[in-house]
Amino acid sequence: MKGHSNRVTTVVFSPDGKRLASASEDKTVKVWDISTGLETLALKGHSDKVTSVVYSPDGQRLASASWDGTVKLWDAMSGKEMFTLEGHPAGVMSVAFNPDGKRLASASPDQTVQVWDATSGRMTLTLKGHTGHVYSVVFSPDGKRLASASEDKTVKVWDATSGQEMLTLHGHTKQVGSVIFSPDGKRLVSASYDKTVKVWDAVSGQEILSLKGRAPVWSVAFSTDGQRLASASADETVMVWSAQPRQPASAPDAKTR
């Protein structure tokens, strides 16, 4: 699928698996038909690189985050811009829908997470507590909590309704670039430039596992059954781990380019 004129920063499947959305440093989001590989929409409106894109749970909307400091909400079928959410004085690194699609969360280098009403575009919460750039934000599967990953070497867990900080997870020795809940919401996994992936108890904040790689880890994902983890690293590798034992589930020198 070719069409962007600069680096592609993020890709995401629609919930029905029939479409793919891509975000790019060319300031656009593109939507592609999976069966044909053809571009079906080009969403233009951001004035700087687009860092993150995500579908709403029902697949009817797209949210994009940009270095221009905004989050834009789009009709995923027509490509029409629905809202521009302005509140961060710096760029926006990450955006996430809650499970019912009624709220959005955005993470920014301004050291905050902001929560928005996705139906009106109104900001409802500003979560303050990090002391460095916030790179990643995610809702728990039940929508009751948020987790954020930061340059300040921590992961924080927040009450998604009140905005109260519930946990601060200490253990990484360098910035944390990615965080995700397990499918059952009982664990958190964080990826760090300190070359580790850490698994945490999402209720107590206790560290369960520390998985050591060979290079800074950019991103992490759970399998849908919660049994395995995948991590992407600066050494051009993707590692697949069991979420319980401490050894990789695939050969450590396997590379995916």
Helices and strands as residue ranges (DSSP letters): E 8-13, E 19-24, E 28-33, E 39-44, E 50-55, E 61-66, E 70-75, E 81-86, E 94-97, E 103-107, E 112-117, E 123-128, E 134-139, E 145-150, E 155-159, E 165-169, E 176-181, E 187-192, E 196-201, E 207-212, E 217-222, E 228-233, E 238-242
